[in-house]
Amino acid sequence: MKTKTNRLFELLLVSGKAVFVVIFGTIVHQSTIGNQLPVGALLAVLLALLVSLEIRINSASRAEGWAFALLLTVMLFVIGQDFWDDKMLPSNQAGLIWSFGSPILAFAAVFWPRISKNDWKSQTPTG
């Protein structure tokens, strides 16, 4: 059983991962190839998906995944606002892919059921 200190430390690590993903994704998401292919937005969304899957696979409960997905969503919402007359997430194709795609995939990783090898073995027909 995990103690409160361990859970707090894990949530702190998840918060650090969320901050890293948001900063890296916000910097990279505007990169394109030939002014058409939003390769940076795809890399940023892929990073968010991989980190959320890593959190989901390595955690015993969904709390860390929820924390990552919620922090990612809130931080992207805050930096997408123009409080100081400067938007960090423009409303172009790459900005929309990054700001909507990454939270959707992070929440999908949280909602995805955990399937173990034993579940697959018990479902196979023996005939």
N, C-alpha and C positions, 0 to 999 in steps of 0.2 A: 504494500500500500504506500502510496506517495504521501510525503509530508507536505505541509503548506509551503515550506521553504523550497522544496523541489518544484512544486507547481508554479510558484512565483518566479523561480529562475527560468523555467521553461517558457513561461509567458513573456519574460523579459527577452529571451533569445528569439522568440517568434516576433516580438516587436522590432527587434533589430533587423531581422530578415525582411520584415515588411518595409521598414524605412529604406533599406538597401535596394529592394526591388523597385520601390517608387522612385527613388533618386536615379537609379540606373536607367529604368524604363523611360523616365521623363527626359533624360538627356539623349537617349538613343532613338526614341520613337519617331523623330523627324527625318531620319536618314532614309534616302530613297536611291533607287538605281534608275537612271534615265528619266527622272522627274515623274515616273508613273508607278513603279513597284515600291510599295511602302515596306521595305525590308527591315527597317528599324522597328517599326510598330510590330511586325511579326516576331522579331527577336525578343522584344520586350514582353509581348504576351506569352511567348514560349517560356521565357524565364519565370514569369509569374505562375504559369501552369506547373513547371517543373518544381519550383520551390513549394507550392501548395501540395503537390503530390508527395514530395519528400516529407513534409510535415505530417501529412495524413498517414503515410506508411510507417513512420517512426514513432508516432504517438499512440498511446494506449486508448485515449478517448478523443472525441471530436472537438474538445475545448480549444486546443491549440489551433486547429484548422479554422474554427469559427473566429478566433481572435485574429488570425492572419487575414482572413477574407474581409472581416469588418474593418480592420485597420487600413487595409489596402483601399477599400471603398471610400472610407472617410478621408484619407489623405488625398486621394485623387479628386474627390469633390472639393476639398479646400483649395488645392492648388489650381483647380480649374476655374475658380472664381476670380473676378477682377476687383478685389478689394483695394488694391493700390495702383490701379490703372495699368496693370501689366499682367497679362495672362501667360501662364506657363504651358497650358494645354490649349492650343488653338482649335477652333471648330472646323478642322479640315479632315480629310480622310484618315490620315495617320493618327490625329488626336482622338478621333472618335473610336478607332480600332483599339487604341491603348486605353482610353478612359472607360469604355464599356466592355471590351473583350476580356480584360484581365480580371475584373471582379466577377464576371459571369463564370469564367473558368475556375477561379478560386472557390466560388461557392459550389460549383459542380463537383470539385474534388472533395469538398466536405460532405456533400450529400451522397456521393458514390458509396455503395455498400462495400464492406470489407469481405472479400471472399478468400477463404483459406484453401489449402490443398485438401484438407479433410472434407470440406463442403463439396468439392468436385468429385472426390472418390465416392462419397455417399450418393451422389446423383447419377453415377454411371450405371447404365443397365447391365445386368449380369444375365446374359442369356445364351 
